[in-house]
């Protein structure tokens, strides 16, 4: 508590003082008013709702500004010792602050540390840190530190000065506010001196820091402004690093999740934002591929469970690699069955043709897989594949705790039925898939089959190959953002 010349004087616990370090429980008397001082704890975060940005009722006089682009001069260009001292002070503060700020903390904790450190270095009554909202381009208060609980109104003109010109501002309302000309005690009138500095990282505006004092004109000097700007520079670096670390962590998590379902090229495009996943519950045309091991139950009876687990893992590794290579999505494993999707969650304009190419490549990959197994004295694996194209509901399905991206609908059931009809080494496709794949598919018709829920029998085809005239799969032009 400091008395700066009030007529009535300042009393702490009944004793008149000019300056006194307060302790929790001290009673302060100002005229006929008595206050009780309660220790302010840095960890106590006051509600952000108490901070408002309002148009000035009276114009704030900007006493001094500091260009945010101010840089350190080369040693040979320094002629004034005061410049050298100012640069040293900025470097000292930046060094000490950097030792205390860590990107390991969450953003809110980091912002609190920044404000608390500024409070220790600069004598002030209140401090607010604000971050720039990327969408609205407005400052949003994120953390407040103050010596008494009260609503904080920030000068919109000062904030606009910082935001538009990216420079620090030192101002005082006391010199121009006509209401306070006859004031006897500037402390009791609550007049404030203000500093506001931008948080800049490589000329990118991240936010602003605001400090004010109960003292009148002259509470802050240009040296304080330089010091505050140095704190803001270091704070901006810490905030940017923190946001970058969070972005990297988020992308790593997203990448790990997508890598289980999508081919690597699609994962990178989705994580980078080039492609957007459709939200749950969307109806879309999708080609479903079902691949199932033939005679798996009998095979399991001939071999130990541990050996069958190894076989399945090795088999899935090969098949999923082929699926991803053709731009397919892994829906799920059902026992020894693989379900792949083409056209969900990312649209593929040539999905039917891709799915047939994938099925043929799966058969070729299986031949090499079995050759290695025979060399090792192990039993061959044979599969049948069914492919169908149709309208389905695609999206995240499951409980509130566990969600899985999948497709549901009649077309999915038909694909599963076609897979069950395929003989070992055979690829069965629907007439719809054949028509959409174009005239490039070599196939033989099979006897129409009756499918549950359908009045008429479905015409099906056995794939023999693809003509040389078929266009190659377009790895980029065939992808459509949804």
C-alpha positions in Angstrom: 0.0 0.0 0.0 1.5 3.4 -1.0 0.0 6.8 -0.2 0.9 9.3 -3.0 -0.3 12.5 -1.3 -3.9 12.0 -0.3 -5.4 14.7 1.8 -6.9 12.4 4.4 -3.9 10.1 4.6 -3.7 6.3 4.6 -3.8 4.1 7.8 -2.9 0.4 8.1 -4.1 -1.1 11.4 -4.7 2.4 12.8 -1.1 3.6 11.9 -0.6 6.3 9.3 1.7 5.1 6.7 3.3 6.4 3.5 4.1 2.9 2.3 3.6 -0.5 3.8 3.8 -4.2 2.6 0.5 -5.6 3.5 -0.2 -8.9 5.2 -3.4 -10.9 5.0 -5.9 -9.6 7.6 -4.5 -6.0 7.6 -7.2 -3.2 8.0 -6.8 -0.2 5.7 -8.5 3.0 6.5 -9.0 5.6 3.7 -11.1 8.6 5.0 -14.3 7.1 6.5 -13.9 3.8 4.6 -12.2 0.7 6.1 -11.0 -2.3 4.0 -9.6 -5.6 5.1 -6.7 -7.0 2.9 -6.9 -10.7 2.0 -3.8 -12.4 0.5 -4.1 -12.7 -3.2 -3.2 -16.2 -4.4 -1.9 -16.7 -7.9 -3.7 -20.0 -8.3 -7.0 -18.4 -7.8 -8.3 -17.7 -11.3 -11.1 -15.1 -11.3 -14.0 -15.6 -13.7 -13.3 -14.5 -17.2 -16.9 -13.1 -17.5 -15.7 -10.1 -15.4 -13.7 -8.8 -18.4 -15.4 -6.7 -21.0 -14.1 -4.6 -23.9 -16.2 -1.4 -24.2 -16.0 1.7 -26.4 -14.3 4.6 -24.5 -16.7 7.0 -22.8 -13.9 9.5 -22.9 -10.9 9.4 -25.3 -7.8 7.8 -23.9 -4.7 9.7 -24.5 -2.0 7.6 -26.0 1.1 8.9 -24.4 3.6 6.6 -26.0 3.7 3.7 -28.4 6.4 1.2 -29.1 6.6 -0.5 -32.6 6.4 -4.2 -32.3 9.0 -4.5 -35.0 11.7 -3.0 -32.8 14.8 -5.1 -32.9 18.2 -5.3 -31.3 20.7 -3.0 -32.9 24.1 -4.4 -34.0 26.8 -3.6 -31.4 28.6 -1.2 -33.7 25.4 0.9 -34.2 24.8 1.4 -30.4 25.9 5.0 -29.5 23.7 5.5 -26.4 24.4 3.5 -23.2 20.6 3.7 -22.4 19.8 1.7 -25.5 22.3 -0.9 -24.4 20.8 -1.0 -21.0 17.3 -1.4 -22.4 18.4 -4.2 -24.7 20.1 -6.0 -21.8 17.0 -5.7 -19.7 14.9 -7.2 -22.4 17.3 -10.1 -22.9 17.5 -10.7 -19.1 13.7 -10.8 -18.8 13.4 -13.1 -21.8 16.0 -15.4 -20.5 14.5 -15.7 -17.0 11.0 -16.1 -18.4 12.0 -18.8 -20.8 13.3 -20.8 -17.8 9.9 -20.8 -16.2 7.6 -21.4 -19.2 7.2 -24.9 -20.5 5.3 -26.2 -23.5 4.5 -29.3 -21.5 1.8 -27.5 -19.6 -1.7 -27.0 -21.0 -2.4 -23.7 -22.6 -4.5 -22.3 -19.7 -1.7 -23.1 -17.2 0.9 -21.5 -19.5 -1.2 -18.3 -19.8 -1.5 -18.1 -16.0 2.2 -18.5 -15.6 2.9 -15.7 -18.1 0.6 -13.3 -16.3 1.8 -14.2 -12.9 5.5 -13.7 -13.9 4.6 -10.3 -15.4 2.9 -9.4 -12.1 6.2 -10.1 -10.3 8.3 -8.0 -12.7 6.0 -5.0 -13.1 4.1 -3.2 -10.3 0.4 -3.2 -11.3 -3.0 -3.8 -9.9 -4.5 -5.9 -12.7 -3.4 -7.9 -15.7 -5.3 -9.7 -18.4 -4.1 -11.9 -21.2 -6.2 -12.2 -24.3 -5.9 -14.5 -27.4 -7.0 -13.7 -30.9 -10.0 -15.6 -32.1 -9.1 -16.8 -35.6 -12.7 -16.7 -36.9 -13.9 -13.4 -35.4 -10.5 -11.7 -35.3 -11.4 -10.4 -31.9 -9.5 -10.6 -28.6 -10.9 -13.1 -26.1 -9.9 -12.8 -22.4 -8.3 -16.0 -21.2 -6.8 -15.3 -17.8 -7.1 -12.5 -15.2 -4.9 -11.5 -12.3 -6.1 -8.7 -10.0 -5.7 -7.4 -6.5 -9.4 -7.1 -5.8 -12.5 -8.7 -7.2 -14.1 -6.3 -9.6 -15.3 -6.0 -13.1 -12.6 -5.1 -15.6 -13.5 -2.9 -18.6 -10.8 -2.6 -21.2 -10.5 0.3 -23.6 -11.6 -0.9 -27.1 -9.6 1.9 -28.8 -6.4 0.8 -27.1 -7.0 -2.9 -28.0 -7.8 -1.8 -31.6 -4.5 0.1 -31.7 -2.6 -3.0 -30.6 -4.5 -5.3 -32.9 -4.4 -3.2 -36.1 -1.0 -1.6 -35.7 0.7 -4.4 -33.8 2.4 -2.1 -31.4 2.6 -1.6 -27.7 0.6 1.3 -26.1 1.2 3.3 -22.9 -1.8 5.4 -22.0 -3.4 7.4 -19.1 -7.1 8.4 -18.7 -6.2 10.8 -15.8 -5.0 13.6 -18.0 -8.0 13.9 -20.3 -11.0 12.7 -18.3 -13.0 15.8 -17.3 -14.9 13.9 -14.5 -11.8 13.6 -12.3 -10.4 17.2 -12.5 -11.6 18.0 -9.0 -10.6 14.6 -7.4 -8.8 14.8 -4.1 -7.5 11.2 -3.9 -6.7 9.5 -7.1 -6.6 6.1 -5.4 -10.2 6.5 -4.1 -11.3 7.7 -7.6 -9.9 4.5 -9.2 -8.0 6.3 -12.0 -5.8 4.0 -14.0 -2.7 4.1 -16.1 -2.6 1.4 -18.7 -0.1 -0.6 -20.8 -1.2 -3.0 -23.6 1.2 -5.0 -25.7 0.7 -7.4 -28.7 1.7 -11.0 -28.5 3.6 -11.4 -31.8 5.3 -14.5 -33.2 7.1 -13.7 -36.5 4.7 -10.9 -37.2 1.7 -13.2 -36.5 -0.6 -11.7 -33.9 -1.6 -14.3 -31.3 -3.2 -12.0 -28.7 -2.4 -9.2 -26.3 -1.5 -8.5 -22.7 -3.0 -5.7 -20.7 -1.9 -4.2 -17.4 -3.2 -1.2 -15.4 -2.5 0.6 -12.2 -4.6 2.5 -9.6 -2.0 5.2 -9.8 -2.6 8.2 -12.1 -0.4 9.6 -14.9 3.1 8.3 -14.7 2.4 5.0 -13.1 4.1 3.3 -16.0 7.2 4.6 -17.8 8.6 3.8 -21.2 11.0 1.5 -19.5 8.1 -0.4 -18.1 6.6 -0.5 -21.6 9.9 -1.9 -23.0 10.0 -4.5 -20.2 6.4 -5.5 -20.7 7.0 -5.8 -24.5 10.0 -8.1 -23.7 7.7 -10.3 -21.6 5.1 -10.4 -24.4 7.8 -11.4 -27.0 8.9 -14.4 -24.8 5.3 -15.2 -24.0 4.3 -15.3 -27.7 7.1 -17.8 -28.4 5.9 -20.0 -25.5 2.3 -19.8 -26.7 3.1 -20.5 -30.3 5.3 -23.5 -29.2 2.5 -24.7 -26.9 -0.1 -24.5 -29.7 2.3 -26.2 -32.2 2.9 -29.0 -29.7 -0.8 -29.5 -29.2 -1.4 -29.5 -32.9 1.4 -32.1 -33.4 -0.1 -34.3 -30.6 -3.6 -34.0 -32.1 -2.3 -34.9 -35.6 -0.4 -37.8 -34.2 -3.4 -39.2 -32.5 -5.6 -38.6 -35.5 -3.0 -40.2 -37.8 -2.7 -43.3 -35.5 -6.5 -43.7 -35.6 -6.8 -43.2 -39.4 -3.9 -45.5 -40.2 -5.9 -48.4 -38.9 -8.6 -47.8 -41.4 -7.2 -45.8 -44.4 -4.4 -46.0 -46.8 -1.3 -43.9 -45.9 -1.9 -41.4 -48.8 -5.5 -40.7 -47.6 -4.3 -40.4 -44.0 -1.9 -37.6 -44.8 -4.5 -35.8 -46.9 -7.1 -36.0 -44.1 -4.7 -35.0 -41.3 -3.4 -32.0 -43.4 -7.0 -30.9 -44.1 -6.9 -31.5 -47.9 -9.8 -34.0 -47.4 -12.6 -33.8 -45.0 -14.4 -36.8 -43.6 -18.1 -36.9 -43.9 -19.9 -36.8 -40.6 -21.9 -39.8 -39.3 -25.2 -41.0 -40.6 -24.7 -39.9 -44.3 -26.2 -41.9 -47.2 -23.7 -42.6 -50.0 -22.9 -45.1 -52.7 -20.2 -47.5 -51.6 -18.6 -50.6 -52.9 -18.1 -53.3 -50.3 -15.5 -56.1 -50.6 -15.7 -59.2 -48.4 -12.8 -61.6 -48.3 -13.2 -64.8 -46.3 -10.9 -67.8 -45.6 -12.4 -71.0 -46.9 -12.4 -74.0 -44.5 -11.1 -72.0 -41.6 -13.0 -73.9 -39.0 -11.6 -77.3 -40.2 -8.2 -75.7 -40.4 -8.4 -74.5 -36.8 -9.2 -78.1 -35.7 -5.9 -79.3 -37.3 -3.7 -76.7 -35.7 -3.1 -75.2 -32.3 -4.9 -71.9 -31.4 -1.6 -70.1 -31.1 -0.6 -71.1 -34.6 -3.9 -70.0 -36.0 -3.5 -66.6 -34.4 -0.1 -66.2 -36.1 -1.6 -67.3 -39.4 -4.5 -64.8 -39.2 -2.1 -61.9 -38.3 0.2 -62.7 -41.1 -2.7 -63.1 -43.5 -4.4 -59.8 -42.4 -1.1 -58.0 -42.8 -0.8 -59.0 -46.5 -4.5 -58.4 -47.3 -4.8 -55.0 -45.6 -1.7 -53.8 -47.4 -3.3 -54.6 -50.7 -6.5 -52.9 -49.7 -4.7 -49.7 -48.7 -2.7 -49.8 -51.9 -5.9 -49.5 -53.9 -7.3 -46.7 -51.7 -9.7 -48.9 -49.8 -10.8 -48.4 -46.2 -10.7 -51.2 -43.6 -14.2 -51.5 -42.2 -13.5 -54.4 -39.7 -12.4 -57.9 -39.2 -15.1 -60.5 -38.5 -13.3 -63.7 -37.4 -11.3 -64.7 -40.4 -13.2 -62.3 -42.7 -12.0 -58.8 -43.9 -14.5 -56.2 -44.9 -13.2 -53.4 -47.1 -14.9 -50.2 -48.3 -14.4 -48.2 -51.5 -16.0 -44.8 -51.5 -16.3 -44.3 -47.7 -15.4 -42.3 -45.8 -13.8 -40.6 -48.8 -15.5 -40.6 -52.2 -13.8 -42.5 -55.0 -15.2 -41.9 -58.5 -13.8 -45.2 -59.7 -14.7 -47.2 -56.6 -16.1 -50.3 -58.4 -13.1 -50.7 -60.7 -10.7 -50.1 -57.8 -12.4 -52.8 -55.7 -12.1 -55.4 -58.5 -8.4 -54.5 -59.1 -8.0 -54.9 -55.3 -9.7 -58.3 -55.3 -7.5 -59.6 -58.1 -4.4 -58.3 -56.4 -5.5 -60.0 -53.2 -5.6 -63.3 -55.0 -2.1 -62.7 -56.5 -0.7 -61.7 -53.1 -2.3 -64.8 -51.6 -0.4 -67.0 -54.1 3.0 -65.5 -52.9 1.8 -65.8 -49.3 1.0 -69.5 -49.7 4.3 -70.2 -51.6 6.2 -68.9 -48.5 4.0 -71.0 -46.2 4.6 -74.2 -48.2 8.4 -73.5 -48.1 8.0 -73.4 -44.3 6.0 -76.6 -44.3 2.8 -74.9 -43.4 -0.7 -75.4 -44.8 -2.0 -73.2 -47.6 -4.8 -70.6 -47.1 -7.6 -70.2 -49.6 -10.1 -67.4 -49.8 -13.3 -66.3 -51.6 -14.2 -62.7 -52.3 -17.6 -61.0 -52.8 -18.1 -57.5 -54.1 -21.2 -55.3 -54.3 -22.0 -51.7 -54.9 -25.1 -49.9 -53.5 -26.5 -47.1 -51.3 -25.7 -47.5 -47.6 -25.7 -45.4 -44.4 -22.1 -44.6 -43.5 -20.9 -43.1 -40.2 -19.7 -43.6 -36.7 -21.8 -46.3 -35.0 -21.6 -47.7 -31.5 -22.0 -46.7 -27.8 -21.2 -43.4 -26.2 -17.8 -44.9 -25.1 -16.8 -46.8 -28.3 -17.5 -45.7 -31.8 -16.5 -47.3 -35.1 -16.8 -46.0 -38.6 -18.8 -48.6 -40.7 -21.6 -48.9 -43.2 -25.1 -50.5 -42.8 -27.8 -51.3 -45.3 -29.1 -53.9 -47.7 -26.2 -53.5 -50.1 -23.8 -54.7 -47.3 -25.8 -57.8 -46.8 -25.7 -58.6 -50.5 -21.9 -58.3 -50.5 -21.7 -60.7 -47.6 -24.0 -63.1 -49.5 -21.8 -63.0 -52.6 -18.7 -63.7 -50.5 -20.4 -66.8 -49.1 -21.1 -68.0 -52.7 -17.5 -67.6 -53.9 -15.5 -70.8 -54.3 -11.9 -70.9 -53.1 -9.9 -68.6 -55.4 -13.1 -67.1 -56.9 -14.2 -63.4 -57.0 -18.0 -63.0 -57.3 -19.4 -59.5 -58.1 -22.9 -58.1 -58.5 -24.4 -56.9 -61.8 -24.4 -53.4 -60.4 -20.7 -53.4 -59.7 -20.0 -54.9 -63.1 -21.9 -52.2 -64.9 -20.3 -49.4 -62.9 -16.8 -50.8 -63.4 -17.2 -50.3 -67.1 -16.5 -52.6 -70.1 -13.0 -53.4 -68.8 -13.9 -56.4 -66.7 -13.5 -59.9 -68.0 -16.2 -62.0 -66.3 -18.4 -65.0 -66.6 -22.1 -65.1 -65.6 -23.1 -67.4 -62.8 -26.5 -68.8 -62.0 -28.7 -66.1 -60.5 -29.1 -66.4 -56.7 -32.0 -65.6 -54.4 -31.1 -63.2 -51.6 -33.1 -62.7 -48.5 -35.4 -59.7 -48.8 -35.3 -59.7 -52.6 -38.2 -60.9 -54.8 -36.2 -61.5 -57.9 -33.0 -63.5 -58.1 -29.8 -61.5 -58.5 -27.5 -61.9 -61.5 -23.9 -62.5 -60.4 -20.6 -62.8 -62.2 -17.3 -64.4 -61.6 -14.3 -62.1 -62.3 -11.6 -63.5 -64.7 -9.5 -60.4 -65.0 -9.2 -56.9 -66.4 -8.6 -55.9 -70.0 -5.4 -54.1 -70.8 -7.5 -51.1 -72.1 -8.7 -50.4 -68.5 -7.5 -47.0 -67.3 -5.1 -47.0 -64.3 -6.4 -46.1 -60.9 -6.1 -42.3 -60.4 -4.4 -41.9 -57.0 -5.3 -38.2 -56.7 -7.9 -37.1 -59.3 -10.3 -39.9 -58.2 -10.5 -38.6 -54.6 -13.3 -36.3 -53.8 -13.6 -34.2 -50.6 -16.9 -34.5 -48.9 
